[in-house]
């Protein structure tokens, strides 16, 4: 029996069903699985496919064999020129896409992001700190990611219960400097955010307990988090359902190593509906007049 805590996608789906919008997605490897995902996604949104060849039944911008930059540019231009309302990166290569997106808009993945996973038991939970190049080992950066993720979940009416991970239990300090630092960081983040009213707990390395009791999991650092989330969907029988980027446009990140993009399309369509209703995906604690600031913060 899946707890209500872990039944999250229906809330995103409900927002998506409010109105159909135009969503572009990069598809470079056609397959029956991809087409099935597109068919499901097309029940929510009017799709524009950017790829190498025409995909029957879908509006496609077929570019043939071109550079990674060309695929990226085609997807991003559709959004920038107002020809679609949202974009899903899909199978377009990340490095070129992210660089070009930032050049066009002035912001990108470094603004923060959180993803929705579904594990092999069917539990759905958000997570963050999964970018190998992020600075989430810095406690203040981790706090910022948590604040933004909790805010994003709240846009869908989801109350975040946060589980933060560390290298080991608090009483096991002393054997390794790096592990000790992760313990200190987790304790500090929990102390600050609990004081500010967040529902948050340090689970040390007990990720199974964290997932069982929480719907927002905070990994130790981006490298560790990246390995965990890839393991879940590449080997563990789970799903990477979507990756929300904290920027003011409807942009959903993905892994290009799978084909089940229907949930990403639903997410993108839902983001458009949120933005049109006046929601702000970008949370800035310093601009939140209702924000309670903890006396335990080292850097406000």
C-alpha positions as CSV (number, residue, x, y, z in Angstrom):
1,X,0.0,0.0,0.0
2,X,1.5,3.3,-1.1
3,X,1.2,6.0,1.5
4,X,-0.5,9.3,0.4
5,X,2.9,10.9,1.2
6,X,4.3,9.1,-1.9
7,X,1.4,9.6,-4.3
8,X,2.7,12.7,-5.9
9,X,2.3,12.5,-9.6
10,X,-1.5,12.7,-9.6
11,X,-1.2,16.2,-8.1
12,X,1.0,17.3,-11.0
13,X,-1.3,15.5,-13.4
14,X,-4.3,17.4,-12.0
15,X,-2.6,20.8,-12.6
16,X,-1.7,19.7,-16.2
17,X,-5.3,18.8,-17.0
18,X,-6.5,22.3,-16.4
19,X,-5.5,23.4,-20.0
20,X,-3.6,22.0,-23.0
21,X,-0.5,23.8,-24.0
22,X,2.3,23.5,-26.6
23,X,5.3,21.5,-25.5
24,X,8.5,20.8,-27.5
25,X,10.7,17.8,-26.8
26,X,14.0,16.6,-28.4
27,X,13.7,13.0,-29.6
28,X,16.8,11.7,-31.4
29,X,16.2,7.9,-31.0
30,X,12.8,6.8,-32.2
31,X,11.4,3.5,-30.8
32,X,8.1,1.9,-29.9
33,X,8.7,2.9,-26.2
34,X,9.3,6.5,-27.2
35,X,6.1,6.6,-29.4
36,X,4.0,5.2,-26.6
37,X,5.3,7.9,-24.2
38,X,4.6,10.6,-26.8
39,X,1.1,9.2,-27.3
40,X,0.4,9.4,-23.6
41,X,1.9,12.9,-23.3
42,X,-0.2,14.1,-26.3
43,X,-3.3,13.6,-24.2
44,X,-2.1,16.5,-22.1
45,X,-0.3,18.8,-24.6
46,X,0.1,19.6,-28.3
47,X,3.6,18.3,-29.0
48,X,6.3,19.5,-31.3
49,X,9.1,17.0,-31.8
50,X,12.6,18.1,-32.7
51,X,14.7,15.2,-34.1
52,X,16.5,13.5,-36.9
53,X,13.5,12.0,-38.8
54,X,9.8,12.5,-39.0
55,X,7.9,10.6,-36.3
56,X,4.5,9.5,-37.8
57,X,1.5,11.0,-36.1
58,X,3.4,13.9,-34.5
59,X,4.4,17.4,-35.6
60,X,8.1,17.0,-36.2
61,X,10.9,19.3,-37.0
62,X,13.2,16.8,-38.8
63,X,16.7,18.2,-39.0
64,X,18.5,15.1,-40.2
65,X,22.0,14.3,-39.0
66,X,23.2,17.7,-37.7
67,X,25.3,18.8,-34.7
68,X,24.2,18.6,-31.1
69,X,24.2,22.4,-31.1
70,X,21.6,22.4,-33.9
71,X,19.2,20.2,-32.0
72,X,19.6,22.3,-28.9
73,X,19.1,25.5,-30.8
74,X,15.9,24.2,-32.5
75,X,14.3,23.2,-29.2
76,X,15.3,26.4,-27.3
77,X,14.3,28.7,-30.3
78,X,10.8,27.3,-30.2
79,X,10.4,28.5,-26.7
80,X,12.1,31.8,-27.1
81,X,10.1,32.7,-30.2
82,X,6.8,31.8,-28.6
83,X,6.1,28.9,-30.9
84,X,5.7,26.6,-27.8
85,X,4.9,27.2,-24.2
86,X,7.3,24.7,-22.6
87,X,10.3,22.6,-23.5
88,X,11.5,19.1,-22.4
89,X,15.1,18.5,-23.2
90,X,14.5,14.8,-23.9
91,X,17.4,13.1,-25.8
92,X,19.3,16.3,-26.7
93,X,22.8,16.3,-25.3
94,X,22.9,18.1,-21.9
95,X,26.2,20.0,-22.2
96,X,25.4,21.9,-25.4
97,X,21.7,22.4,-24.5
98,X,22.5,23.8,-21.1
99,X,25.2,26.2,-22.4
100,X,22.9,27.5,-25.1
101,X,19.9,27.8,-22.8
102,X,22.0,29.9,-20.4
103,X,23.3,32.1,-23.2
104,X,19.7,32.8,-24.4
105,X,18.1,33.3,-21.0
106,X,20.9,34.2,-18.6
107,X,20.2,31.4,-16.1
108,X,20.1,27.6,-16.1
109,X,20.6,24.5,-13.9
110,X,22.9,26.4,-11.5
111,X,19.7,28.1,-10.4
112,X,18.7,24.9,-8.7
113,X,16.5,21.9,-9.5
114,X,14.6,19.0,-8.0
115,X,13.5,15.8,-9.6
116,X,10.6,13.4,-9.1
117,X,11.6,9.7,-8.8
118,X,9.5,6.5,-8.6
119,X,11.3,3.6,-7.0
120,X,10.8,-0.1,-7.6
121,X,8.1,-0.1,-4.8
122,X,6.1,2.5,-6.6
123,X,6.8,5.2,-4.1
124,X,7.2,8.7,-5.6
125,X,9.5,11.2,-4.0
126,X,11.4,14.4,-4.9
127,X,15.1,14.7,-4.5
128,X,17.8,17.3,-5.0
129,X,21.6,17.6,-4.9
130,X,22.1,15.4,-8.0
131,X,24.3,17.5,-10.2
132,X,28.0,16.4,-10.1
133,X,29.0,20.0,-10.5
134,X,26.8,21.6,-7.9
135,X,28.1,23.1,-4.6
136,X,25.6,21.3,-2.4
137,X,28.3,20.2,0.0
138,X,28.3,23.8,1.2
139,X,25.6,24.0,3.8
140,X,24.2,27.3,2.7
141,X,23.9,26.0,-0.9
142,X,22.0,22.9,0.4
143,X,19.7,25.1,2.5
144,X,18.9,27.2,-0.6
145,X,18.2,24.0,-2.6
146,X,15.8,22.8,0.1
147,X,14.0,26.1,0.3
148,X,13.5,26.2,-3.4
149,X,12.4,22.6,-3.6
150,X,9.9,22.9,-0.8
151,X,8.5,26.0,-2.5
152,X,8.2,24.2,-5.8
153,X,6.4,21.2,-4.3
154,X,4.0,23.6,-2.6
155,X,2.9,25.0,-6.0
156,X,1.2,21.7,-6.5
157,X,-0.3,21.5,-3.0
158,X,2.4,19.1,-1.8
159,X,3.6,19.5,1.8
160,X,7.3,18.6,1.9
161,X,8.6,16.2,4.5
162,X,12.4,16.5,4.1
163,X,14.9,13.7,4.8
164,X,18.6,14.8,4.6
165,X,21.4,12.2,4.3
166,X,24.9,12.2,5.8
167,X,28.0,9.9,5.6
168,X,27.2,8.1,8.9
169,X,25.6,8.5,12.3
170,X,26.5,11.4,14.5
171,X,28.0,9.1,17.2
172,X,30.4,7.7,14.5
173,X,32.4,10.9,14.2
174,X,36.2,10.7,14.2
175,X,37.2,8.0,11.7
176,X,37.1,10.0,8.5
177,X,37.3,13.8,7.9
178,X,35.0,13.8,4.9
179,X,32.3,11.7,6.7
180,X,32.6,14.0,9.7
181,X,32.0,17.0,7.6
182,X,28.9,15.5,6.0
183,X,27.6,14.8,9.5
184,X,28.3,18.3,10.6
185,X,26.6,19.7,7.5
186,X,23.5,17.6,7.9
187,X,23.2,18.6,11.6
188,X,23.6,22.3,10.8
189,X,21.1,22.3,8.0
190,X,18.5,20.4,10.1
191,X,19.0,22.7,13.1
192,X,18.5,25.9,10.9
193,X,15.6,24.7,8.9
194,X,13.7,23.0,11.7
195,X,14.0,26.3,13.6
196,X,12.5,28.0,10.6
197,X,9.5,25.7,10.6
198,X,10.5,23.1,8.0
199,X,9.6,19.4,8.6
200,X,13.1,18.0,8.3
201,X,15.1,15.2,9.8
202,X,18.7,13.8,9.5
203,X,18.6,10.2,8.5
204,X,22.4,9.7,8.3
205,X,23.1,7.0,5.7
206,X,19.7,5.3,6.2
207,X,18.3,6.2,2.8
208,X,15.6,3.4,3.1
209,X,14.2,5.0,6.2
210,X,14.4,8.5,4.7
211,X,12.4,7.4,1.6
212,X,9.9,5.5,3.7
213,X,9.1,8.5,5.8
214,X,9.8,11.5,3.5
215,X,8.9,12.9,0.1
216,X,11.9,15.1,-0.4
217,X,15.3,13.5,-0.1
218,X,18.5,15.5,0.1
219,X,21.6,13.7,-1.0
220,X,25.1,14.3,0.5
221,X,26.5,16.0,-2.6
222,X,25.8,16.2,-6.3
223,X,28.1,13.4,-7.3
224,X,26.7,10.9,-4.8
225,X,23.1,12.0,-5.7
226,X,23.8,11.6,-9.4
227,X,24.9,8.0,-8.9
228,X,21.9,7.1,-6.8
229,X,19.3,8.5,-9.1
230,X,20.9,7.0,-12.1
231,X,21.1,3.6,-10.4
232,X,17.4,3.8,-9.5
233,X,16.1,4.2,-13.1
234,X,19.0,2.5,-15.1
235,X,19.4,-0.6,-13.0
236,X,16.9,-0.6,-10.2
237,X,13.6,-0.8,-12.0
238,X,12.5,2.7,-11.0
239,X,11.6,5.8,-13.0
240,X,13.0,9.3,-13.5
241,X,9.7,11.1,-13.9
242,X,10.9,14.7,-14.5
243,X,13.4,17.3,-13.4
244,X,12.1,20.7,-12.6
245,X,14.6,23.6,-13.0
246,X,14.0,26.7,-10.9
247,X,13.9,29.2,-13.7
248,X,10.9,31.5,-14.6
249,X,10.0,29.6,-17.8
250,X,8.5,26.2,-18.3
251,X,11.6,24.0,-18.7
252,X,11.8,20.3,-17.7
253,X,15.1,18.5,-17.6
254,X,15.5,14.8,-18.3
255,X,18.0,12.0,-18.7
256,X,18.6,11.2,-22.4
257,X,19.3,7.6,-21.5
258,X,15.7,6.4,-21.4
259,X,12.5,6.8,-23.4
260,X,9.6,7.2,-20.9
261,X,9.0,10.9,-21.4
262,X,5.3,11.0,-20.9
263,X,5.6,12.2,-17.3
264,X,8.0,14.9,-18.3
265,X,5.5,16.2,-20.9
266,X,2.8,16.2,-18.2
267,X,5.1,18.1,-15.9
268,X,6.0,20.7,-18.6
269,X,2.3,21.3,-19.4
270,X,1.5,21.7,-15.7
271,X,4.3,24.2,-15.3
272,X,2.8,26.4,-18.0
273,X,-0.6,26.3,-16.2
274,X,1.1,27.3,-13.0
275,X,2.9,30.2,-14.6
276,X,-0.2,31.4,-16.3
277,X,-2.0,31.4,-13.0
278,X,0.7,33.7,-11.6
279,X,2.8,31.2,-9.7
280,X,6.5,31.9,-9.4
281,X,8.9,28.9,-9.8
282,X,11.8,30.9,-8.5
283,X,11.9,31.2,-4.8
284,X,14.1,33.8,-3.1
285,X,14.1,33.6,0.7
286,X,15.4,37.1,1.0
287,X,12.3,38.4,-0.8
288,X,9.9,36.3,1.2
289,X,8.3,38.7,3.7
290,X,6.8,35.8,5.7
291,X,10.1,34.1,6.0
292,X,11.3,33.2,9.5
293,X,15.0,33.5,9.9
294,X,16.8,31.2,12.4
295,X,19.2,32.5,14.9
296,X,21.4,29.5,14.1
297,X,22.2,30.6,10.6
298,X,25.9,31.4,10.1
299,X,25.2,33.2,6.8
300,X,21.7,34.8,6.4
